[in-house]
Amino acid sequence: MTRLEPREYSKRVGVLTHEQLQAALERFGLGELLAAEPAPSGLFGQNVMLSASTGEYVLRGAPWPAWQLPQERCIAEIIHTRTTVPAPWPYLIDEGTDIFGWTFAIMPRIAGECVANHRELAPTKRLAMAQAMGEGLAALHAPPFEALAKYDPEVGRFMPVGEPYDDWFRAYARDWLMRCREASDATTDADESWVESVIADAKDALAVPFVPALVHHDYKENNLVFLRESDGRWRVNGIFDLMECYVADGEFDLARTFTGHAIDRPELAFAFLDAYAAMRGLRPGFAERFRLYLLVDRLIIWEYGQRNGIWFRPGQRFREYAEPGVAIDLSRYG
């Protein structure tokens, strides 16, 4: 058996040894360690890909907050039991810190192609995958839930929020706006006025009733794996990075992938949206509501970039960054 040399798998998990990785496998009776590699993508570097005598696995560690892994296990079980979308299951958690200094989880590695950079794909493949993403998201949203809900770490399950969705979402939008203003001076009074105008425009559309769905909140290529079917069609064969999930309006999940394509390759953005709409439909007021969803998703990205001093050039302002994606013509959707 080849013994692996100590290696830094990411800044987050640090240097790990053969002995540590083998001990993690042994906690769950998963056999002999054969190989280990850093995950091919991921912003936070929590994953290590393991090959063992019993199969292929993902080790996920260095959680933050402390309840990250239990929350992800809860969500993985919901997706596994209630949808047709493959999720990492079983999601095995070791609460001990004796091996790594932090708790960890191990789960089966789901077969499929991970797309770290969709721009490197051939145009026809990119289009097919965009359509597959729309269909996969519709499948994720298919199971109905009773009410707007968030994961409560104190009880270990989703609990109702207890307020009307439109009020909750307006407060959610303004909370992200406040965080942006606190992160830097790149979000101005004029930017805030613009955000408030989009919130006002969406007032009636936000009040349109919907059946609550499981919202992933970071639905994009590098949180998925794809398989090609025998007929040549692509499908989503796995979904990951479940920490941000909550129960609300599934249409919000369309925002991140849509704006990821809308400026440079709008045909991909609309192929994704149309594939979703063909399976789930879109509610009245979609255009006004979706503009606000696109804006809030840009606030979330902007806040992270401003807080960490990455992604955006000096002197750039929020509206300058966000408006091209928010202003996309959605008139075809009413």
N, C-alpha and C positions, 0 to 999 in steps of 0.2 A: 504494500500500500504506500502510495506517495504521501509524504508528510508535507503539509503546506507551510511555507514560511510566514512569519508574522507580516501583516500587511495593513496599511491604512485603507479601509474600504470607503470612508468618507470622513469629512471633518466632524460630522455629527457622532458617528459611532466610534471613530478613532481606529487605532491599531488593534486588530483581533488576531488571536493565535489559533493554531490548529486545535490545541487542547480545549480552548473555550468553545469553539464551534462544534467540536465533537461532543462536549458535555451538554450543549444545548440540544443536540439531536437525541442524546441518550435520555434526557428528561422525558421524552415522549416515545421512546422506543423506536426511533426512526433509522437505526442502523449506523453504518460506517460512513464517515465523511470522505467523499471522493474529490470534490472540487468546490471552490467558492469564488465568486466574482462580484464586483460592485454592481448595483442596479444600473441598467442602461440609461435611465432618466430619473427625474425627481428633484424637486427644489431643495428638500431638506435632508436628503441623504440618510434616511432611516433604514433602508433595505439592503440586504445582502442575499445574493442568489446562491443557493446551496444545492449541490448534487450529492446524493447519498445512495447507499446500496439499496434503499427501498423506494427511491424516486427523486423527483425534483421539488424543491421547497424554496420558500422565501422566509428569511428571518427578518423581523421588523423590531427595532429596538430604540433605545434612548427616547422614550415617549415624553411628550409635553403637550398638555398637562398630564398629571398622573393618571387620569381616567381616560386618556386617549384610546388605549388598547381595549378596555371593556366596552367603550362606546362603539368602536369599529367592529368588535365581535357581535354586538347587538345588531348593528346595521347589516353586517354580512349575513347573519342568520335570517333577517327579514328578507333580504334579496334572494337568498338561497331557497327559502321555503315558499315565498309568495310571488316570485317572478320567474321568467324564463331566461333571465340574464345570469350567466355564471358569475359567481362571486367567490372570493377566497374562503373555502369552507372544507373541513373544519378549521376554525380559527382558534389555535391552541395558545393559551397564555400561561407563562410562568411568572408568578408574582415575586419570586425570589430575586435578590440582587447579588447573590454570591458568585455568579459566573462572570458577569460583565460590569457589575456596579449599577445596573439598571434593569428593570423588568423587560421582558421581551415576549414576542409572539412568533409562532411558526405556523405556516399555512402552506397548502399545496401550491405549486407554481402552475398557473393555468396556461395551457398551450395556446400559442398564437403569436402573431407578429406585433411587436411594440413599435410604434412610430414616434421616434424621438424628434424628428424634423420632417413634417409633411411636405416641405418645399423640395425635398430630395426625391420625392416620388414622381413617377410618370403621370402626366395629366389625367389619363383615363383611370388610373388606379386611385388617384386622389379623389376624383369625382365619385367613384364607386364606394370608397371608404366614407366620404361625407354622407352619402345616402344611407350607408349602413349605420352610421352614427345616429342619424335621425330615427331610423327604425329601432335601434337599440335603446335610445332614450325613451321612445314611446313604450317599449316593453317594460322599462324600469318604472314608468309612471302608471302602468296599467292597474295595479292593485289599489283599491280605494282605501282611504283612511277617514276617520270620523271627523277630525278637527285639526286645525293648525296646532302643531306640537313641536317641542324641542326635547332633546335628550337631557334627562336629569340625572347627573352622576350620583346623587344621594340615594335614588331608588333604583338606578340601573336600567331605566327604560324611558320611552318617550312619554311626556306628560303634556296635556293641553295647555296652550298659552293663555286662553281665557279672555281674549279681546278680539274685536272684529279685525279681519285681515287687513282691510284698507287702512285702519288706524295704525295697526302694527307695522305695516310696510312703510308708511310715511315716516314713522318714528325711526325705523331701521335705516331709511335713506338719509335722514338728517343726522343720525348717529355717525354714519360713515363720512358725511360731509364735515362734521365736527372733528373727527379723527384726522381728516386730511388737513384741516386748518391747523391742528395742533402739531402735525408732523413737520410742516415747513411753512414758509410764507408764499409758496408757489400757488396756493389756492386763495384767490383774492375775493374782495367784496363783490366784484362783478361776477366772478365765477359762482358765488353763493346765490346771487340773484337769478342767474341762469338756471341753476339747479332747482330753485324754488318755482320758477316758471314751468319747468317740465313736470314737477310734482303737481302743480295746479292743473295743468293740461290733462293729467291722467286721473283726475279725481273721480269722474264717473266710471271710467274703465276699470279702476281698481275695485269698485264696488260690485262688479258683475260676479255673480255666484260661480263657484267652481267646486269640483270634488277634490279634496286634498290628496296630494301624491307625495311620494318620497323624493325630495329634491336633493340631488347630489351636491350641487353648488360649485363644483370644479370639473364639470364634464367637458373633457377635451382629449385629444388624441393620446397624449402620453400618460393618461390615467386609464387607458384601455388596451386590450389586445384584440387583434382581428384574425379571423380564419377565412380562407377562401373555400367555398363550397364546391362540390363536384360540378355544378352547373356554371361555375365561374363567378358567382355572386359572392360578395364579401359580407361578413356579419361580425358583430361585436361578440367576442367569445369570453370576455372577462372585464370586470370593472373593479377599480382599486381606489385607494386614497379616500376612505369613507368618513373621515373625521368630521367634515363640515356638513354632513347630511342633516336635514330637518324635514318636517312635514308641512307643506304649504302649497302654493300654486306652482305646478310643474313647469309652466311656461317660463319661469325665471331661469330654469336650467338651459334654455336655448341661447341665452345671452353670450356666454363665454366663447363657445365655438363659433357662433354667428359673427361676432366682432373680430374673432381671430382671422376670419377669411374675408370679411365684407369689403375692406378697402382694396386689397390687392387682387383677390380672386372672388368677386361677388357670386360667380356661378356656383362655387362650392358652398357659400353661405346659404344661398337659396335652395340648392339641392338638399342640403341638410334640413332646412326648415320645411321644405315641401314634403320630404319623406316622413318627417314627424307628423305634419298636419294631415297627411293621407291616412295615418293610422289613428290619430287622437282627435283631430279637428282642432280648430282654434276658436276661442270664445269671442262674442261680440266685443268690440272695443280693443281688439288685439293691437292694432297699430299704435294707439296712444299709450296703452299699458306697456307694450314692449319697448317703446322709446325710453320709458322710465327704467325698465329693467336693464336695458343696455347702459344707461347712464350710471345706475347704481353699481353695476359690474365694473365699469371704468373707475368709479370712486374707490372700489376695493383694491384694484390693481395700482391705482395712483397712490393710495395711502401707503401701501407696502413699499413701493419704489421710493417715495419721498422719505419715509421713515428710515430706510436703509441706504439712501443715497445711491440708488442704482436705477438703470433703465432709461432715465429721462435726462435731457440735456439742461444745463444751467440756463435760467431765464425762461424756460417753458412754463406756461400756465395751464391750469386744468382744462379750461374750455378748448384751448388750442389742441390739446391732446385728444379730448373725448368727443368733440362735436362731429368730426368726420364719420365716426361709427354710428353715433346717435342719429345723425341726419339722413341716413340711408333711406331711400324711398320705399315705404312699406304699403303704399296705397293699394297694391293688388290684394292685400289681406283685409281691406275694409277699415 
